[in-house]
Amino acid sequence: MRRPSYRRVMGSTEVREQIRRRLDAVTGAVNVDDATGESDHDDGVGAPGWLESDTAASGPRVRFAPGRRGVIALVLVALVAAGIGGVAVWRDRPTTELAPPLPAVDVVDESPAPPVMPGTPAPPPPASDIVVSVVGLVHTSGLVHLPDGSRVADALAAAGGAREGADLLGLNLAQRLADGDQVLVGLAPAPGSVPVAGSATVGAGAVGGSAGGGTGNATAGGPVDLNTATEQQLDALPGVGPVTATAIISWRTANGSFTDVEQLGEVDGIGPARLEKLRDLVTVR
């Protein structure tokens, strides 16, 4: 049979009490003997250290009681400590800095142009305007600017339209015009009468006469004198029809004799291109 452990026995409170009572009884007897003088020596009997420490520990305990003021002081100290800690945390917090806005980026298409394959025709050049002279029985005679590919009808519309009594039958309204052309709008003849001045379209490089006038070149005798030529002689010049011949004579009547061939440019119906054609065929004496 196993005997109980010494530590277990010593750890029991009841056993400690029994041992303490027995020791008290023994020490009490020893003290009596000392008083009567029967014992001259000390047997060294006393309570073991582990028992004395336990006895001392079983005495009254001291407790911390701060009281009401102490509690208030502790609360204030705790609040101050919490405030200091909060301030420290707030100062050490990470700050967010706003980055400056990035500049706007322009997207530029730098892709190379598609290569031109051999044999590919070049794109046509942009259309340009042409200058046409419109004279005669129109509301606004003079030079008009038209898109390339315009027709006689477009030139008449740009000049304000034909006046009453104008000869439109002598014009091909669908004829395509070129730069430097001239549109002559004459007077429509009365029924049964001889036409006085018909309408015609004269090209810048034309060498023949107009629809209503004579054709042919200058007389074999030399240039035609602008101051003495008749209407028939002027009408025979290349590019000069009845309307232009009449206009030349009207200018001569209103302004007197020509002093320079360049004055033909002041006559209605004679533009720079026509003047260039007539410069070697006429003269002023």
C-alpha positions as CSV (number, residue, x, y, z in Angstrom):
1,M,0.0,0.0,0.0
2,R,1.4,3.4,-1.1
3,R,1.8,6.1,1.5
4,P,0.4,9.5,0.7
5,S,2.8,12.1,-0.7
6,Y,4.3,14.4,1.8
7,R,3.5,17.4,-0.3
8,R,-0.1,16.4,-0.6
9,V,-0.4,16.0,3.2
10,M,1.3,19.3,3.8
11,G,-0.9,21.1,1.4
12,S,-4.0,20.1,3.2
13,T,-5.5,22.8,5.5
14,E,-6.9,20.3,8.0
15,V,-3.6,18.6,8.3
16,R,-1.9,21.9,8.9
17,E,-4.3,22.8,11.6
18,Q,-3.7,19.5,13.4
19,I,0.0,19.9,13.2
20,R,-0.2,23.5,14.5
21,R,-2.3,22.4,17.5
22,R,0.1,19.6,18.3
23,L,3.1,22.0,18.0
24,D,1.4,24.5,20.2
25,A,0.8,21.9,22.8
26,V,4.5,20.8,22.7
27,T,5.9,24.3,22.8
28,G,3.5,25.1,25.6
29,A,4.9,22.2,27.7
30,V,8.4,23.3,26.9
31,N,7.7,26.8,28.1
32,V,6.3,25.5,31.4
33,D,9.5,23.5,32.0
34,D,11.6,26.6,31.3
35,A,9.6,28.5,33.9
36,T,10.1,25.8,36.6
37,G,13.8,25.5,35.8
38,E,13.6,21.8,35.0
39,S,15.1,22.2,31.6
40,D,18.3,24.0,30.9
41,H,18.5,23.6,27.2
42,D,16.4,24.5,24.2
43,D,15.4,21.5,22.2
44,G,15.0,23.7,19.2
45,V,11.4,22.7,18.8
46,G,9.5,25.1,16.7
47,A,7.0,25.4,13.8
48,P,8.6,24.8,10.4
49,G,9.1,27.6,8.0
50,W,6.4,26.5,5.7
51,L,3.8,26.5,8.5
52,E,4.8,29.9,9.8
53,S,4.6,31.5,6.4
54,D,1.2,30.0,5.8
55,T,0.1,31.3,9.2
56,A,1.4,34.7,8.5
57,A,-0.3,34.7,5.2
58,S,-3.6,33.7,6.8
59,G,-3.5,36.9,8.9
60,P,-5.4,40.1,8.0
61,R,-4.8,41.4,4.4
62,V,-4.3,45.0,3.4
63,R,-6.5,46.2,0.6
64,F,-6.1,49.4,-1.5
65,A,-9.2,51.7,-1.0
66,P,-8.6,55.0,-2.8
67,G,-11.9,56.5,-1.8
68,R,-14.1,58.9,-3.8
69,R,-11.5,61.5,-4.3
70,G,-8.9,59.0,-5.3
71,V,-11.3,57.5,-7.9
72,I,-11.9,61.0,-9.4
73,A,-8.2,61.6,-9.5
74,L,-7.6,58.3,-11.3
75,V,-10.3,59.1,-13.8
76,L,-8.8,62.5,-14.5
77,V,-5.4,61.0,-15.0
78,A,-6.8,58.4,-17.3
79,L,-8.6,61.0,-19.4
80,V,-5.4,63.2,-19.6
81,A,-3.4,60.1,-20.7
82,A,-6.0,59.2,-23.3
83,G,-6.0,62.8,-24.6
84,I,-2.2,62.9,-24.9
85,G,-2.3,59.5,-26.7
86,G,-5.0,60.8,-29.1
87,V,-3.1,63.9,-29.9
88,A,0.0,61.9,-30.6
89,V,-1.9,59.5,-32.8
90,W,-3.5,62.4,-34.7
91,R,-0.2,64.1,-35.3
92,D,1.4,60.9,-36.6
93,R,-1.5,60.0,-38.9
94,P,-0.6,59.8,-42.6
95,T,-1.5,62.9,-44.6
96,T,-2.9,62.8,-48.1
97,E,-1.4,65.3,-50.5
98,L,-3.3,66.3,-53.6
99,A,-1.2,65.7,-56.7
100,P,-1.2,68.6,-59.3
101,P,-3.5,67.9,-62.3
102,L,-1.8,66.4,-65.2
103,P,-1.6,68.5,-68.4
104,A,-4.0,67.7,-71.2
105,V,-2.6,65.3,-73.7
106,D,-3.4,65.9,-77.4
107,V,-3.8,62.7,-79.3
108,V,-2.0,63.0,-82.6
109,D,-2.3,60.4,-85.2
110,E,1.2,59.8,-86.4
111,S,0.4,56.8,-88.5
112,P,2.1,56.9,-91.8
113,A,0.1,57.7,-94.9
114,P,-0.9,54.6,-96.9
115,P,1.7,54.0,-99.6
116,V,0.7,54.9,-103.1
117,M,0.7,51.8,-105.2
118,P,2.4,52.1,-108.6
119,G,-0.1,52.8,-111.3
120,T,-2.6,54.5,-109.0
121,P,-3.8,57.8,-110.6
122,A,-3.2,60.9,-108.7
123,P,-6.3,62.5,-107.1
124,P,-7.7,65.4,-109.2
125,P,-6.8,68.9,-108.1
126,P,-9.5,70.9,-106.4
127,A,-12.0,72.6,-108.6
128,S,-11.2,76.3,-109.3
129,D,-13.3,79.2,-110.4
130,I,-13.5,80.5,-114.0
131,V,-14.0,84.1,-115.1
132,V,-16.6,84.7,-117.8
133,S,-17.6,88.0,-119.5
134,V,-21.4,88.5,-119.8
135,V,-22.4,91.6,-121.9
136,G,-25.4,92.8,-123.8
137,L,-29.1,92.7,-122.7
138,V,-28.5,91.5,-119.1
139,H,-29.2,93.3,-115.8
140,T,-25.6,93.3,-114.6
141,S,-23.1,93.1,-117.4
142,G,-19.4,92.4,-116.7
143,L,-17.2,89.7,-115.3
144,V,-18.7,86.9,-113.3
145,H,-16.9,84.2,-111.3
146,L,-18.3,80.7,-111.8
147,P,-17.3,77.2,-110.7
148,D,-15.4,75.2,-113.2
149,G,-17.9,73.3,-115.4
150,S,-20.5,76.0,-115.4
151,R,-22.8,76.5,-118.4
152,V,-24.2,79.5,-120.3
153,A,-27.4,79.5,-118.3
154,D,-25.3,79.8,-115.1
155,A,-23.5,82.8,-116.5
156,L,-26.8,84.5,-117.4
157,A,-28.1,83.9,-113.9
158,A,-24.9,85.3,-112.3
159,A,-25.4,88.4,-114.4
160,G,-28.9,89.0,-113.0
161,G,-30.7,87.3,-115.9
162,A,-31.5,88.5,-119.4
163,R,-33.5,91.7,-120.0
164,E,-36.9,91.9,-121.8
165,G,-36.4,91.5,-125.6
166,A,-33.1,89.7,-125.3
167,D,-32.3,87.0,-127.9
168,L,-31.9,83.7,-126.0
169,L,-32.5,81.5,-129.1
170,G,-29.1,82.4,-130.4
171,L,-27.5,81.0,-127.2
172,N,-26.9,77.4,-126.4
173,L,-27.8,77.6,-122.7
174,A,-26.4,74.1,-122.1
175,Q,-23.0,75.0,-123.5
176,R,-20.1,74.4,-121.1
177,L,-18.0,77.5,-120.5
178,A,-14.2,77.8,-120.1
179,D,-12.1,80.5,-118.4
180,G,-12.1,83.7,-120.5
181,D,-15.2,83.0,-122.5
182,Q,-17.7,85.7,-123.3
183,V,-21.5,85.5,-123.5
184,L,-23.1,88.1,-125.8
185,V,-26.8,88.7,-125.3
186,G,-28.3,90.6,-128.3
187,L,-31.7,91.9,-129.2
188,A,-34.3,89.5,-130.4
189,P,-35.4,90.4,-134.0
190,A,-39.0,91.3,-134.6
191,P,-40.9,88.9,-136.7
192,G,-40.1,89.4,-140.4
193,S,-37.4,91.9,-139.8
194,V,-33.6,91.6,-140.4
195,P,-31.7,90.8,-137.2
196,V,-29.7,93.7,-135.9
197,A,-27.5,92.1,-133.3
198,G,-27.8,88.5,-132.4
199,S,-26.6,86.6,-129.3
200,A,-23.5,84.5,-129.3
201,T,-20.9,82.7,-127.1
202,V,-17.3,83.4,-128.0
203,G,-14.5,81.3,-126.6
204,A,-11.2,82.8,-125.4
205,G,-9.3,81.0,-128.2
206,A,-11.9,81.4,-131.0
207,V,-10.8,82.7,-134.3
208,G,-14.1,82.7,-136.1
209,G,-17.0,85.1,-135.9
210,S,-20.2,84.9,-133.7
211,A,-23.5,83.5,-134.6
212,G,-25.1,86.7,-135.8
213,G,-22.2,88.4,-137.6
214,G,-19.7,87.8,-140.3
215,T,-16.7,85.7,-140.2
216,G,-13.2,86.0,-141.5
217,N,-10.0,87.7,-140.8
218,A,-8.8,91.2,-141.0
219,T,-8.6,92.8,-144.5
220,A,-5.6,92.1,-146.6
221,G,-4.7,95.7,-146.6
222,G,-3.6,95.7,-142.9
223,P,-5.0,96.4,-139.5
224,V,-8.4,98.0,-139.2
225,D,-8.5,101.6,-138.0
226,L,-10.7,101.8,-135.0
227,N,-11.6,105.5,-135.7
228,T,-12.7,105.0,-139.3
229,A,-13.9,101.4,-139.5
230,T,-17.5,100.7,-140.2
231,E,-19.7,98.3,-138.3
232,Q,-19.3,95.7,-141.0
233,Q,-15.5,96.0,-140.9
234,L,-15.4,95.6,-137.1
235,D,-17.8,92.7,-137.4
236,A,-15.4,90.9,-139.7
237,L,-12.7,90.8,-137.1
238,P,-12.2,87.4,-135.4
239,G,-14.1,87.2,-132.2
240,V,-16.1,90.4,-132.8
241,G,-19.8,90.0,-133.6
242,P,-22.5,92.5,-134.3
243,V,-23.0,93.3,-130.6
244,T,-19.4,94.1,-130.0
245,A,-19.0,96.0,-133.3
246,T,-22.0,98.2,-132.3
247,A,-20.5,98.7,-128.8
248,I,-17.2,99.8,-130.3
249,I,-18.9,102.4,-132.5
250,S,-21.1,103.5,-129.5
251,W,-17.9,104.0,-127.4
252,R,-16.3,106.0,-130.2
253,T,-19.4,108.2,-130.5
254,A,-19.6,108.9,-126.8
255,N,-15.8,109.3,-126.0
256,G,-14.4,110.5,-129.3
257,S,-11.7,108.9,-131.4
258,F,-9.5,106.1,-130.0
259,T,-6.0,107.2,-129.0
260,D,-4.7,103.8,-128.0
261,V,-5.6,100.2,-128.9
262,E,-5.7,99.4,-125.1
263,Q,-8.9,101.5,-124.9
264,L,-10.8,98.6,-126.5
265,G,-10.7,97.1,-123.0
266,E,-13.2,99.8,-121.9
267,V,-15.8,98.6,-124.5
268,D,-18.5,96.2,-123.2
269,G,-17.9,92.7,-124.5
270,I,-14.1,92.9,-124.9
271,G,-12.2,91.2,-122.1
272,P,-8.4,90.7,-121.7
273,A,-8.4,87.6,-123.8
274,R,-10.3,89.2,-126.7
275,L,-8.2,92.3,-126.5
276,E,-5.1,90.2,-126.8
277,K,-6.5,88.7,-130.0
278,L,-7.4,92.0,-131.5
279,R,-4.2,93.9,-130.6
280,D,-2.4,93.0,-133.8
281,L,-5.5,93.3,-136.0
282,V,-6.5,96.9,-135.2
283,T,-4.7,100.2,-135.1
284,V,-5.3,103.9,-134.2
285,R,-4.3,106.6,-136.8
